[in-house]
């Protein structure tokens, strides 16, 4: 199972929130192992270090790209 925390700005509070979610999920033994993924448009260096120290994967995403929007410079009109 994977627990994912998605934020616009990734800071330490988001990492702590993910840790709390995973802690609660571990109480249900039927779920098995739970991995954490911390996702944000931008992740602060301190948050990245903390997340990785806790064994979470850190992913930075471009929200506009996820929505299928392209940068203005690529448009013809």
C-alpha positions as CSV (number, residue, x, y, z in Angstrom):
1,X,0.0,0.0,0.0
2,X,1.2,3.5,-0.7
3,X,0.2,6.7,1.2
4,X,0.6,9.9,-0.8
5,X,0.6,13.4,0.5
6,X,0.2,16.1,-2.2
7,X,1.0,19.7,-1.5
8,X,1.5,22.8,-3.6
9,X,4.5,23.8,-1.4
10,X,6.3,20.9,0.3
11,X,7.5,21.8,3.7
12,X,8.2,20.0,7.0
13,X,4.5,20.2,8.0
14,X,3.5,18.1,5.0
15,X,6.1,15.5,5.8
16,X,4.9,15.4,9.4
17,X,1.3,15.0,8.1
18,X,2.3,12.0,5.9
19,X,4.2,10.5,8.9
20,X,1.0,10.7,11.0
21,X,-1.1,9.1,8.2
22,X,1.3,6.2,7.9
23,X,1.4,5.8,11.7
24,X,-2.3,5.4,11.7
25,X,-2.4,3.1,8.8
26,X,0.2,0.8,10.5
27,X,-2.4,0.2,13.2
28,X,-4.4,-1.8,10.7
29,X,-2.4,-5.0,10.3
30,X,-4.6,-6.1,7.3
31,X,-3.0,-3.3,5.2
32,X,0.5,-4.8,5.3
33,X,3.5,-2.6,4.6
34,X,2.7,1.1,3.9
35,X,5.1,3.2,1.8
36,X,5.1,7.0,1.8
37,X,5.3,9.3,-1.1
38,X,5.6,13.1,-0.6
39,X,4.5,15.0,-3.7
40,X,4.7,18.8,-4.2
41,X,5.1,21.4,-6.9
42,X,8.2,22.6,-5.0
43,X,9.9,20.9,-2.0
44,X,12.0,22.8,0.5
45,X,15.4,21.3,1.1
46,X,14.7,20.7,4.8
47,X,11.5,18.8,4.0
48,X,13.2,16.7,1.4
49,X,15.9,15.7,3.9
50,X,13.3,14.8,6.5
51,X,11.1,12.9,4.1
52,X,14.0,10.8,2.8
53,X,15.3,10.2,6.4
54,X,11.9,8.8,7.2
55,X,12.0,6.5,4.1
56,X,9.5,8.5,2.0
57,X,10.0,9.0,-1.7
58,X,10.0,12.7,-2.7
59,X,8.5,13.7,-6.1
60,X,8.3,17.3,-7.5
61,X,5.5,17.8,-10.1
62,X,4.5,20.6,-12.4
63,X,0.8,21.2,-11.8
64,X,0.2,22.8,-15.2
65,X,1.7,19.9,-17.0
66,X,-0.5,17.5,-15.0
67,X,-3.5,19.5,-16.1
68,X,-2.4,19.2,-19.7
69,X,-1.5,22.9,-20.0
70,X,1.6,23.8,-22.0
71,X,3.7,26.9,-21.4
72,X,2.5,30.0,-23.3
73,X,5.6,30.2,-25.5
74,X,4.5,26.9,-27.2
75,X,1.1,28.3,-28.3
76,X,0.5,29.6,-31.9
77,X,-2.3,32.0,-30.9
